[in-house]
Amino acid sequence: MEKDTRNTSFFLECTRYFASLRRKGRNDTGFEDEFFYTVPAMTGIK
């Protein structure tokens, strides 16, 4: 259960990070690509 909580927390923090960047007109495409293509497969978050 703890792993699920950490995965969800990490996912939410990253989502907030990307939203913050978009509001500023910026991006972090390297991390965003890694996040959206690799992290969900590793963590089971869809």
PQR file with spaces between the fields and no chain letter, atoms N, CA, C, O and H, PARSE charges and radii, in Angstrom:
ATOM       1  N    MET     1       0.822   -1.205    0.000 -0.4000 1.5000
ATOM       2  CA   MET     1       0.000    0.000    0.000 -0.0000 2.0000
ATOM       3  C    MET     1       0.860    1.261    0.000  0.5500 1.7000
ATOM       4  O    MET     1       0.523    2.241   -0.665 -0.5500 1.4000
ATOM       5  N    GLU     2       1.957    1.244    0.733 -0.4000 1.5000
ATOM       6  CA   GLU     2       2.820    2.422    0.799 -0.0000 2.0000
ATOM       7  C    GLU     2       3.346    2.791   -0.587  0.5500 1.7000
ATOM       8  O    GLU     2       3.439    3.971   -0.926 -0.5500 1.4000
ATOM       9  H    GLU     2       2.231    0.449    1.273  0.4000 1.0000
ATOM      10  N    LYS     3       3.691    1.774   -1.391 -0.4000 1.5000
ATOM      11  CA   LYS     3       4.196    2.035   -2.738 -0.0000 2.0000
ATOM      12  C    LYS     3       3.144    2.765   -3.570  0.5500 1.7000
ATOM      13  O    LYS     3       3.470    3.708   -4.291 -0.5500 1.4000
ATOM      14  H    LYS     3       3.615    0.816   -1.116  0.4000 1.0000
ATOM      15  N    ASP     4       1.893    2.339   -3.476 -0.4000 1.5000
ATOM      16  CA   ASP     4       0.820    3.007   -4.211 -0.0000 2.0000
ATOM      17  C    ASP     4       0.694    4.461   -3.804  0.5500 1.7000
ATOM      18  O    ASP     4       0.486    5.326   -4.654 -0.5500 1.4000
ATOM      19  H    ASP     4       1.628    1.573   -2.890  0.4000 1.0000
ATOM      20  N    THR     5       0.818    4.742   -2.521 -0.4000 1.5000
ATOM      21  CA   THR     5       0.738    6.111   -2.022 -0.0000 2.0000
ATOM      22  C    THR     5       1.882    6.947   -2.575  0.5500 1.7000
ATOM      23  O    THR     5       1.675    8.084   -3.001 -0.5500 1.4000
ATOM      24  H    THR     5       0.988    4.040   -1.830  0.4000 1.0000
ATOM      25  N    ARG     6       3.079    6.393   -2.571 -0.4000 1.5000
ATOM      26  CA   ARG     6       4.232    7.128   -3.120 -0.0000 2.0000
ATOM      27  C    ARG     6       4.061    7.361   -4.613  0.5500 1.7000
ATOM      28  O    ARG     6       4.344    8.453   -5.107 -0.5500 1.4000
ATOM      29  H    ARG     6       3.247    5.470   -2.225  0.4000 1.0000
ATOM      30  N    ASN     7       3.598    6.342   -5.337 -0.4000 1.5000
ATOM      31  CA   ASN     7       3.392    6.490   -6.781 -0.0000 2.0000
ATOM      32  C    ASN     7       2.376    7.583   -7.074  0.5500 1.7000
ATOM      33  O    ASN     7       2.590    8.422   -7.949 -0.5500 1.4000
ATOM      34  H    ASN     7       3.368    5.455   -4.936  0.4000 1.0000
ATOM      35  N    THR     8       1.276    7.568   -6.343 -0.4000 1.5000
ATOM      36  CA   THR     8       0.234    8.574   -6.545 -0.0000 2.0000
ATOM      37  C    THR     8       0.756    9.954   -6.204  0.5500 1.7000
ATOM      38  O    THR     8       0.488   10.914   -6.926 -0.5500 1.4000
ATOM      39  H    THR     8       1.102    6.886   -5.632  0.4000 1.0000
ATOM      40  N    SER     9       1.499   10.065   -5.113 -0.4000 1.5000
ATOM      41  CA   SER     9       2.062   11.349   -4.702 -0.0000 2.0000
ATOM      42  C    SER     9       3.037   11.870   -5.760  0.5500 1.7000
ATOM      43  O    SER     9       2.992   13.045   -6.122 -0.5500 1.4000
ATOM      44  H    SER     9       1.717    9.285   -4.526  0.4000 1.0000
ATOM      45  N    PHE    10       3.910   11.002   -6.252 -0.4000 1.5000
ATOM      46  CA   PHE    10       4.871   11.396   -7.281 -0.0000 2.0000
ATOM      47  C    PHE    10       4.145   11.853   -8.541  0.5500 1.7000
ATOM      48  O    PHE    10       4.494   12.878   -9.128 -0.5500 1.4000
ATOM      49  H    PHE    10       3.947   10.047   -5.959  0.4000 1.0000
ATOM      50  N    PHE    11       3.137   11.095   -8.953 -0.4000 1.5000
ATOM      51  CA   PHE    11       2.353   11.437  -10.136 -0.0000 2.0000
ATOM      52  C    PHE    11       1.707   12.808   -9.979  0.5500 1.7000
ATOM      53  O    PHE    11       1.760   13.624  -10.899 -0.5500 1.4000
ATOM      54  H    PHE    11       2.854   10.262   -8.476  0.4000 1.0000
ATOM      55  N    LEU    12       1.098   13.072   -8.823 -0.4000 1.5000
ATOM      56  CA   LEU    12       0.444   14.362   -8.588 -0.0000 2.0000
ATOM      57  C    LEU    12       1.443   15.509   -8.572  0.5500 1.7000
ATOM      58  O    LEU    12       1.177   16.572   -9.133 -0.5500 1.4000
ATOM      59  H    LEU    12       1.056   12.409   -8.076  0.4000 1.0000
ATOM      60  N    GLU    13       2.589   15.303   -7.936 -0.4000 1.5000
ATOM      61  CA   GLU    13       3.611   16.353   -7.893 -0.0000 2.0000
ATOM      62  C    GLU    13       4.129   16.671   -9.296  0.5500 1.7000
ATOM      63  O    GLU    13       4.330   17.837   -9.637 -0.5500 1.4000
ATOM      64  H    GLU    13       2.806   14.440   -7.481  0.4000 1.0000
ATOM      65  N    CYS    14       4.341   15.651  -10.095 -0.4000 1.5000
ATOM      66  CA   CYS    14       4.801   15.881  -11.473 -0.0000 2.0000
ATOM      67  C    CYS    14       3.747   16.608  -12.285  0.5500 1.7000
ATOM      68  O    CYS    14       4.068   17.503  -13.066 -0.5500 1.4000
ATOM      69  H    CYS    14       4.178   14.704   -9.819  0.4000 1.0000
ATOM      70  N    THR    15       2.495   16.230  -12.107 -0.4000 1.5000
ATOM      71  CA   THR    15       1.411   16.897  -12.816 -0.0000 2.0000
ATOM      72  C    THR    15       1.361   18.374  -12.440  0.5500 1.7000
ATOM      73  O    THR    15       1.164   19.229  -13.303 -0.5500 1.4000
ATOM      74  H    THR    15       2.234   15.503  -11.472  0.4000 1.0000
ATOM      75  N    ARG    16       1.535   18.672  -11.176 -0.4000 1.5000
ATOM      76  CA   ARG    16       1.567   20.077  -10.720 -0.0000 2.0000
ATOM      77  C    ARG    16       2.762   20.814  -11.316  0.5500 1.7000
ATOM      78  O    ARG    16       2.650   21.970  -11.722 -0.5500 1.4000
ATOM      79  H    ARG    16       1.695   17.977  -10.474  0.4000 1.0000
ATOM      80  N    TYR    17       3.898   20.139  -11.362 -0.4000 1.5000
ATOM      81  CA   TYR    17       5.110   20.728  -11.938 -0.0000 2.0000
ATOM      82  C    TYR    17       4.881   21.097  -13.407  0.5500 1.7000
ATOM      83  O    TYR    17       5.214   22.206  -13.827 -0.5500 1.4000
ATOM      84  H    TYR    17       3.989   19.200  -11.032  0.4000 1.0000
ATOM      85  N    PHE    18       4.314   20.173  -14.188 -0.4000 1.5000
ATOM      86  CA   PHE    18       4.057   20.447  -15.598 -0.0000 2.0000
ATOM      87  C    PHE    18       3.040   21.570  -15.768  0.5500 1.7000
ATOM      88  O    PHE    18       3.191   22.408  -16.657 -0.5500 1.4000
ATOM      89  H    PHE    18       4.043   19.272  -13.847  0.4000 1.0000
ATOM      90  N    ALA    19       2.019   21.599  -14.938 -0.4000 1.5000
ATOM      91  CA   ALA    19       1.011   22.666  -15.010 -0.0000 2.0000
ATOM      92  C    ALA    19       1.649   24.014  -14.697  0.5500 1.7000
ATOM      93  O    ALA    19       1.347   25.013  -15.351 -0.5500 1.4000
ATOM      94  H    ALA    19       1.896   20.918  -14.216  0.4000 1.0000
ATOM      95  N    SER    20       2.525   24.044  -13.707 -0.4000 1.5000
ATOM      96  CA   SER    20       3.218   25.278  -13.342 -0.0000 2.0000
ATOM      97  C    SER    20       4.076   25.779  -14.501  0.5500 1.7000
ATOM      98  O    SER    20       4.085   26.971  -14.806 -0.5500 1.4000
ATOM      99  H    SER    20       2.770   23.233  -13.176  0.4000 1.0000
ATOM     100  N    LEU    21       4.788   24.870  -15.134 -0.4000 1.5000
ATOM     101  CA   LEU    21       5.605   25.262  -16.285 -0.0000 2.0000
ATOM     102  C    LEU    21       4.744   25.819  -17.407  0.5500 1.7000
ATOM     103  O    LEU    21       5.090   26.838  -18.004 -0.5500 1.4000
ATOM     104  H    LEU    21       4.781   23.902  -14.886  0.4000 1.0000
ATOM     105  N    ARG    22       3.623   25.163  -17.703 -0.4000 1.5000
ATOM     106  CA   ARG    22       2.735   25.639  -18.777 -0.0000 2.0000
ATOM     107  C    ARG    22       2.207   27.032  -18.474  0.5500 1.7000
ATOM     108  O    ARG    22       2.113   27.870  -19.371 -0.5500 1.4000
ATOM     109  H    ARG    22       3.342   24.335  -17.218  0.4000 1.0000
ATOM     110  N    ARG    23       1.861   27.284  -17.221 -0.4000 1.5000
ATOM     111  CA   ARG    23       1.366   28.625  -16.853 -0.0000 2.0000
ATOM     112  C    ARG    23       2.421   29.692  -17.113  0.5500 1.7000
ATOM     113  O    ARG    23       2.093   30.836  -17.428 -0.5500 1.4000
ATOM     114  H    ARG    23       1.937   26.603  -16.492  0.4000 1.0000
ATOM     115  N    LYS    24       3.688   29.312  -16.979 -0.4000 1.5000
ATOM     116  CA   LYS    24       4.788   30.250  -17.199 -0.0000 2.0000
ATOM     117  C    LYS    24       5.242   30.277  -18.657  0.5500 1.7000
ATOM     118  O    LYS    24       6.147   31.031  -19.014 -0.5500 1.4000
ATOM     119  H    LYS    24       3.954   28.382  -16.723  0.4000 1.0000
ATOM     120  N    GLY    25       4.609   29.449  -19.502 -0.4000 1.5000
ATOM     121  CA   GLY    25       4.998   29.390  -20.904 -0.0000 2.0000
ATOM     122  C    GLY    25       6.306   28.651  -21.129  0.5500 1.7000
ATOM     123  O    GLY    25       6.989   28.880  -22.127 -0.5500 1.4000
ATOM     124  H    GLY    25       3.874   28.837  -19.212  0.4000 1.0000
ATOM     125  N    ARG    26       6.654   27.774  -20.211 -0.4000 1.5000
ATOM     126  CA   ARG    26       7.904   27.019  -20.299 -0.0000 2.0000
ATOM     127  C    ARG    26       7.592   25.532  -20.404  0.5500 1.7000
ATOM     128  O    ARG    26       6.438   25.116  -20.307 -0.5500 1.4000
ATOM     129  H    ARG    26       6.100   27.588  -19.400  0.4000 1.0000
ATOM     130  N    ASN    27       8.648   24.734  -20.604 -0.4000 1.5000
ATOM     131  CA   ASN    27       8.470   23.286  -20.619 -0.0000 2.0000
ATOM     132  C    ASN    27       9.752   22.587  -20.189  0.5500 1.7000
ATOM     133  O    ASN    27      10.820   23.195  -20.110 -0.5500 1.4000
ATOM     134  H    ASN    27       9.586   25.071  -20.682  0.4000 1.0000
ATOM     135  N    ASP    28       9.621   21.334  -19.921 -0.4000 1.5000
ATOM     136  CA   ASP    28      10.743   20.463  -19.573 -0.0000 2.0000
ATOM     137  C    ASP    28      10.519   19.181  -20.371  0.5500 1.7000
ATOM     138  O    ASP    28      10.195   18.133  -19.813 -0.5500 1.4000
ATOM     139  H    ASP    28       8.753   20.840  -19.985  0.4000 1.0000
ATOM     140  N    THR    29      10.697   19.286  -21.686 -0.4000 1.5000
ATOM     141  CA   THR    29      10.324   18.185  -22.567 -0.0000 2.0000
ATOM     142  C    THR    29      11.088   16.901  -22.275  0.5500 1.7000
ATOM     143  O    THR    29      10.532   15.812  -22.422 -0.5500 1.4000
ATOM     144  H    THR    29      10.960   20.138  -22.139  0.4000 1.0000
ATOM     145  N    GLY    30      12.332   17.002  -21.869 -0.4000 1.5000
ATOM     146  CA   GLY    30      13.102   15.799  -21.545 -0.0000 2.0000
ATOM     147  C    GLY    30      12.474   15.019  -20.411  0.5500 1.7000
ATOM     148  O    GLY    30      12.274   13.809  -20.515 -0.5500 1.4000
ATOM     149  H    GLY    30      12.783   17.886  -21.750  0.4000 1.0000
ATOM     150  N    PHE    31      12.167   15.708  -19.336 -0.4000 1.5000
ATOM     151  CA   PHE    31      11.551   15.032  -18.196 -0.0000 2.0000
ATOM     152  C    PHE    31      10.118   14.638  -18.511  0.5500 1.7000
ATOM     153  O    PHE    31       9.665   13.567  -18.107 -0.5500 1.4000
ATOM     154  H    PHE    31      12.330   16.691  -19.252  0.4000 1.0000
ATOM     155  N    GLU    32       9.408   15.483  -19.221 -0.4000 1.5000
ATOM     156  CA   GLU    32       8.012   15.193  -19.546 -0.0000 2.0000
ATOM     157  C    GLU    32       7.905   13.930  -20.408  0.5500 1.7000
ATOM     158  O    GLU    32       7.038   13.090  -20.166 -0.5500 1.4000
ATOM     159  H    GLU    32       9.776   16.353  -19.549  0.4000 1.0000
ATOM     160  N    ASP    33       8.766   13.793  -21.397 -0.4000 1.5000
ATOM     161  CA   ASP    33       8.771   12.577  -22.219 -0.0000 2.0000
ATOM     162  C    ASP    33       9.038   11.353  -21.354  0.5500 1.7000
ATOM     163  O    ASP    33       8.335   10.347  -21.452 -0.5500 1.4000
ATOM     164  H    ASP    33       9.470   14.475  -21.594  0.4000 1.0000
ATOM     165  N    GLU    34      10.042   11.445  -20.519 -0.4000 1.5000
ATOM     166  CA   GLU    34      10.390   10.330  -19.634 -0.0000 2.0000
ATOM     167  C    GLU    34       9.227    9.992  -18.711  0.5500 1.7000
ATOM     168  O    GLU    34       8.898    8.823  -18.509 -0.5500 1.4000
ATOM     169  H    GLU    34      10.613   12.262  -20.439  0.4000 1.0000
ATOM     170  N    PHE    35       8.623   11.005  -18.166 -0.4000 1.5000
ATOM     171  CA   PHE    35       7.516   10.811  -17.228 -0.0000 2.0000
ATOM     172  C    PHE    35       6.328   10.132  -17.894  0.5500 1.7000
ATOM     173  O    PHE    35       5.840    9.117  -17.397 -0.5500 1.4000
ATOM     174  H    PHE    35       8.890   11.955  -18.330  0.4000 1.0000
ATOM     175  N    PHE    36       5.861   10.672  -19.001 -0.4000 1.5000
ATOM     176  CA   PHE    36       4.633   10.167  -19.614 -0.0000 2.0000
ATOM     177  C    PHE    36       4.799    8.817  -20.309  0.5500 1.7000
ATOM     178  O    PHE    36       3.820    8.089  -20.474 -0.5500 1.4000
ATOM     179  H    PHE    36       6.258   11.496  -19.405  0.4000 1.0000
ATOM     180  N    TYR    37       6.018    8.470  -20.718 -0.4000 1.5000
ATOM     181  CA   TYR    37       6.192    7.202  -21.419 -0.0000 2.0000
ATOM     182  C    TYR    37       6.763    6.095  -20.542  0.5500 1.7000
ATOM     183  O    TYR    37       6.489    4.921  -20.791 -0.5500 1.4000
ATOM     184  H    TYR    37       6.814    9.061  -20.584  0.4000 1.0000
ATOM     185  N    THR    38       7.539    6.430  -19.535 -0.4000 1.5000
ATOM     186  CA   THR    38       8.200    5.400  -18.752 -0.0000 2.0000
ATOM     187  C    THR    38       7.606    5.213  -17.369  0.5500 1.7000
ATOM     188  O    THR    38       7.360    4.080  -16.953 -0.5500 1.4000
ATOM     189  H    THR    38       7.761    7.383  -19.333  0.4000 1.0000
ATOM     190  N    VAL    39       7.377    6.276  -16.665 -0.4000 1.5000
ATOM     191  CA   VAL    39       6.912    6.185  -15.283 -0.0000 2.0000
ATOM     192  C    VAL    39       5.593    5.427  -15.149  0.5500 1.7000
ATOM     193  O    VAL    39       5.493    4.568  -14.273 -0.5500 1.4000
ATOM     194  H    VAL    39       7.577    7.196  -17.003  0.4000 1.0000
ATOM     195  N    PRO    40       4.578    5.696  -15.969 -0.5600 1.5000
ATOM     196  CA   PRO    40       3.327    4.932  -15.806  0.2800 2.0000
ATOM     197  C    PRO    40       3.525    3.422  -15.953  0.5500 1.7000
ATOM     198  O    PRO    40       2.903    2.645  -15.228 -0.5500 1.4000
ATOM     199  N    ALA    41       4.366    3.010  -16.865 -0.4000 1.5000
ATOM     200  CA   ALA    41       4.617    1.579  -17.049 -0.0000 2.0000
ATOM     201  C    ALA    41       5.322    0.978  -15.840  0.5500 1.7000
ATOM     202  O    ALA    41       5.046   -0.160  -15.461 -0.5500 1.4000
ATOM     203  H    ALA    41       4.871    3.640  -17.454  0.4000 1.0000
ATOM     204  N    MET    42       6.218    1.729  -15.240 -0.4000 1.5000
ATOM     205  CA   MET    42       6.959    1.220  -14.086 -0.0000 2.0000
ATOM     206  C    MET    42       6.126    1.228  -12.815  0.5500 1.7000
ATOM     207  O    MET    42       6.304    0.368  -11.953 -0.5500 1.4000
ATOM     208  H    MET    42       6.442    2.654  -15.548  0.4000 1.0000
ATOM     209  N    THR    43       5.231    2.176  -12.692 -0.4000 1.5000
ATOM     210  CA   THR    43       4.491    2.331  -11.442 -0.0000 2.0000
ATOM     211  C    THR    43       3.100    1.727  -11.480  0.5500 1.7000
ATOM     212  O    THR    43       2.483    1.521  -10.435 -0.5500 1.4000
ATOM     213  H    THR    43       5.086    2.874  -13.393  0.4000 1.0000
ATOM     214  N    GLY    44       2.606    1.445  -12.665 -0.4000 1.5000
ATOM     215  CA   GLY    44       1.256    0.910  -12.780 -0.0000 2.0000
ATOM     216  C    GLY    44       0.188    1.984  -12.818  0.5500 1.7000
ATOM     217  O    GLY    44      -1.002    1.667  -12.821 -0.5500 1.4000
ATOM     218  H    GLY    44       3.107    1.613  -13.514  0.4000 1.0000
ATOM     219  N    ILE    45       0.586    3.251  -12.846 -0.4000 1.5000
ATOM     220  CA   ILE    45      -0.376    4.354  -12.943 -0.0000 2.0000
ATOM     221  C    ILE    45      -0.724    4.543  -14.409  0.5500 1.7000
ATOM     222  O    ILE    45       0.158    4.603  -15.266 -0.5500 1.4000
ATOM     223  H    ILE    45       1.552    3.509  -12.843  0.4000 1.0000
ATOM     224  N    LYS    46      -2.017    4.635  -14.689 -0.4000 1.5000
ATOM     225  CA   LYS    46      -2.462    4.794  -16.085 -0.0000 2.0000
ATOM     226  C    LYS    46      -3.107    6.125  -16.295  0.5500 1.7000
ATOM     227  O    LYS    46      -3.542    6.433  -17.405 -0.5500 1.4000
ATOM     228  H    LYS    46      -2.733    4.586  -13.993  0.4000 1.0000
